[in-house]
Amino acid sequence: MTKKGKFAVILAGNGVFDGSEIHEATMTLYAIMKHGGEYETFAPDMDQHHVINHITGEEMQEKRNVMIEASRLVRGDIKNLSDFNADDFDAIIIPGGFGVAKNLSSFAFDGADCSVNGEVENAIKAMAKQHKPIGALCISPVVVAKVLGDVTVTIGQDQGTADAVKQMGAAHENAQHGDVTIDKKNKIFTTPCYMLDSTILDIAEDADTVVKAMMKEI
C-alpha cells in the first residue's frame, strides 16, 4: 500500500483522568493506518502532574512518567518529544484526555492563562511554520489555540471551555460527533470526541473523520 502521509502523534500519558484518553489515542492510530498513512508517537519525558485511581477518581500517592505511561498505549514504540523534527512528518495530531490539560499544559488549573509544555509548543509551532496539517481531538484544541492564537477550533459545545478558547485569541465553532472544524488558512483540524456524551463508536467516527480531512491536505 502506498503511504499517504506520515503523522506525528503526541501522547500525554495513559488514561483519561491523568493521561491520554485511550479510545481517542487508539482510534486515531487505527484511522491513520486504515487510510494508508503511517505514524510515530511522541511524549515528553517528564513526571505526570499526578496519578489518578481510575476506579475511585482519587489521587494516588505515587509518581509516574508521562513518556513511560504513554508507551503502554503503543507497545513501547514511542520517542521522546525532545527528538521531534517537523521535517520528518506530513502532519501532527494530539488525542485528548486530562493529561493534555494537566501534563502537556496547565489548562486544567489555569484556564485561558495556562502555560504549555515547551516541547509541545515547539512541535506545534514547527508544523505551523511549515504549513502542515495540525489535528486535535477533545480538549487538545485548547493547547493549539494557546500556542497559535488566531486560529479556529472546536471543543464541542462546552461554553466555559469555548469562552477560554476565545480569551486565548482564537475562534470557536460548536460541533457534534462526526463534525470536523477546519481552519483552512492555518490547516487546523479539530473534533469534539469525549467533550460530548460519547460511546467508543462516536470516538471511532470522530477520529476517522478528522484523519481523513487532514490527509486531503497532505
C-alpha positions in Angstrom: 0.0 0.0 0.0 1.3 3.5 -0.9 1.6 5.6 2.2 -0.5 8.7 2.1 1.2 10.6 4.9 3.4 10.3 8.0 1.8 11.5 11.2 3.4 12.5 14.5 1.1 11.7 17.4 1.7 13.4 20.7 0.6 11.5 23.7 0.1 12.7 27.3 0.3 9.6 29.4 -2.1 6.6 29.7 -5.7 7.0 30.9 -8.4 9.7 30.6 -8.1 11.3 34.1 -4.3 11.8 34.1 -3.0 11.0 30.6 -4.2 10.4 27.1 -7.7 9.2 26.5 -7.2 5.6 25.4 -10.0 5.3 23.0 -9.1 8.5 21.3 -5.4 7.6 21.0 -6.1 4.1 19.8 -8.8 5.1 17.3 -6.5 7.9 15.9 -3.7 5.4 15.3 -6.1 3.0 13.7 -7.6 5.7 11.4 -4.2 6.8 10.2 -3.3 3.2 9.2 -6.8 2.5 7.9 -6.4 5.3 5.4 -3.0 4.4 4.2 -0.8 6.5 6.4 1.8 5.8 9.0 2.7 7.3 12.4 5.3 7.7 15.1 4.3 8.5 18.6 5.9 11.0 21.0 5.6 12.1 24.6 7.5 14.4 26.9 9.9 12.7 29.3 8.5 14.2 32.5 6.6 13.4 35.6 2.8 13.4 35.4 1.1 16.2 37.3 -0.4 13.5 39.5 -1.7 9.9 39.3 -5.5 9.2 39.5 -7.1 6.0 40.5 -9.4 5.5 37.6 -11.9 3.4 39.7 -12.4 5.9 42.6 -11.3 9.1 40.9 -9.0 9.8 43.9 -5.4 11.0 43.7 -2.8 8.3 44.4 0.4 8.9 46.4 2.9 7.9 43.7 4.7 9.3 40.7 4.6 8.2 37.1 6.4 9.4 34.0 4.4 10.7 31.0 6.5 9.0 28.4 6.7 5.7 30.1 2.9 5.6 30.7 2.2 6.7 27.1 4.4 3.8 25.9 1.8 1.4 27.3 -0.6 2.6 24.5 1.9 1.8 21.7 3.6 -1.4 22.9 6.7 0.6 23.9 7.2 2.1 20.4 7.5 5.8 21.5 10.0 8.6 21.2 11.0 11.5 23.4 9.2 14.6 22.2 12.5 16.5 22.5 13.6 14.5 19.4 10.7 15.6 17.3 11.7 17.1 13.9 8.9 18.7 11.8 10.9 17.9 8.6 10.2 14.2 9.1 6.4 14.5 9.2 3.5 15.5 7.0 1.0 16.1 9.9 0.8 16.2 13.6 -2.2 15.2 15.8 -2.9 15.2 19.5 -5.6 13.0 21.1 -7.4 14.3 24.2 -7.6 13.3 27.8 -7.0 15.2 31.0 -3.2 14.6 30.5 -3.3 17.2 27.8 -4.7 19.7 30.3 -2.5 18.6 33.2 0.8 17.4 31.7 1.1 18.9 28.2 -0.4 22.2 29.6 -1.8 23.7 32.8 -5.2 24.3 31.3 -7.0 22.2 33.9 -5.7 24.6 36.6 -5.2 27.9 34.9 -7.7 28.0 32.1 -7.0 30.7 29.5 -4.0 31.8 31.4 -2.4 28.3 31.1 1.2 27.5 30.1 2.1 24.9 27.5 4.9 22.4 27.8 7.8 23.9 25.8 8.4 20.8 23.7 4.7 20.6 22.8 4.7 24.3 21.9 7.8 23.9 19.7 6.3 20.9 17.8 3.1 22.8 17.1 4.9 25.9 16.0 7.3 24.0 13.8 4.5 22.3 12.0 2.6 25.5 11.6 5.6 27.3 10.2 5.8 24.6 7.5 2.1 24.9 6.9 1.5 21.2 7.6 -1.9 19.9 9.0 -2.4 20.0 12.8 -5.1 17.9 14.3 -6.5 17.9 17.8 -9.2 15.9 19.5 -11.4 16.5 22.5 -9.7 19.0 24.9 -6.5 19.2 22.8 -7.7 22.1 20.7 -7.2 24.4 23.7 -3.4 23.7 23.5 -3.4 24.6 19.8 -5.3 27.7 20.5 -3.0 28.8 23.3 0.1 28.2 21.1 -1.1 29.7 17.9 -3.7 32.3 19.0 -5.6 33.4 15.9 -7.0 30.1 14.8 -10.4 28.5 14.6 -11.1 25.3 16.6 -13.9 23.3 18.3 -14.1 21.6 21.6 -17.7 20.6 21.0 -20.3 22.7 22.9 -19.0 23.3 26.4 -19.5 27.0 26.9 -16.9 27.5 29.6 -14.1 25.9 27.6 -15.3 27.7 24.4 -15.0 31.0 26.3 -11.5 30.2 27.4 -10.6 29.5 23.8 -11.8 32.9 22.8 -9.9 34.5 25.7 -6.7 33.0 24.1 -7.4 34.9 20.9 -8.9 32.0 19.0 -12.3 31.5 17.5 -14.6 28.6 18.5 -17.3 26.7 16.5 -19.8 24.4 18.1 -19.7 20.9 16.7 -21.4 17.5 17.0 -20.0 14.0 16.6 -18.8 13.4 13.0 -18.0 17.1 12.6 -14.6 18.5 11.9 -13.9 22.2 12.3 -11.4 23.1 9.6 -9.3 26.3 9.7 -8.3 26.2 6.1 -5.9 29.1 6.4 -3.9 27.5 9.2 -4.6 23.9 8.4 -6.1 23.2 11.8 -8.4 20.2 12.2 -10.4 19.7 15.4 -13.2 17.4 16.6 -15.1 17.0 19.9 -14.8 13.3 20.9 -15.4 12.9 24.7 -16.1 16.6 25.1 -19.6 15.4 24.2 -21.6 12.4 25.6 -19.9 9.6 23.6 -19.6 5.9 23.0 -16.5 4.3 21.6 -18.4 4.2 18.2 -18.6 8.1 18.3 -14.9 8.3 19.1 -14.1 6.0 16.2 -16.2 8.2 13.9 -14.6 11.4 15.0 -11.0 10.1 14.8 -11.7 8.7 11.3 -13.3 11.9 10.1 -10.6 14.2 11.3 -7.8 12.0 10.0 -9.4 11.7 6.5 -9.8 15.5 6.4 -6.2 16.0 7.3 -5.0 13.5 4.7 -6.7 15.6 2.0 -4.3 18.4 2.8 -1.1 16.3 2.8 
